[in-house]
């Protein structure tokens, strides 16, 4: 990797970060989770959020992918497929 990793998302849980890492990875963008939560053993320590990081050379592609799946309901009139999946699996719904 050239240069320090770049944060492309900060989310509230490791589960959500893992979903994003999977999404990016399935689109050939290697990504990693960074969280101060004692290796997922102390999730209550995630108060500063869980970061999804990529190589600087992959930042633009990662942000493009995340923007494509995270359209807000106000823009489309309905939640994106990712938001519906997240809601059904994590019990979270973005409004």
Rosetta blueprint (number, residue, H / E / L):
1 X L
2 X L
3 X L
4 X L
5 X L
6 X E
7 X E
8 X E
9 X E
10 X E
11 X E
12 X L
13 X L
14 X H
15 X H
16 X H
17 X H
18 X H
19 X H
20 X H
21 X H
22 X H
23 X H
24 X H
25 X H
26 X H
27 X L
28 X L
29 X L
30 X L
31 X E
32 X E
33 X E
34 X E
35 X L
36 X L
37 X L
38 X L
39 X L
40 X L
41 X L
42 X L
43 X H
44 X H
45 X H
46 X H
47 X H
48 X H
49 X L
50 X E
51 X E
52 X E
53 X E
54 X E
55 X L
56 X H
57 X H
58 X H
59 X H
60 X H
61 X H
62 X H
63 X H
64 X H
65 X H
66 X H
67 X H
68 X H
69 X H
70 X L
71 X L
72 X L
73 X H
74 X H
75 X H
76 X H
77 X L
78 X L
79 X L
80 X L
81 X H
82 X H
83 X H
84 X H
85 X H
86 X H
87 X H
88 X H
89 X H
90 X H
91 X L
92 X L
93 X L
94 X L
95 X L
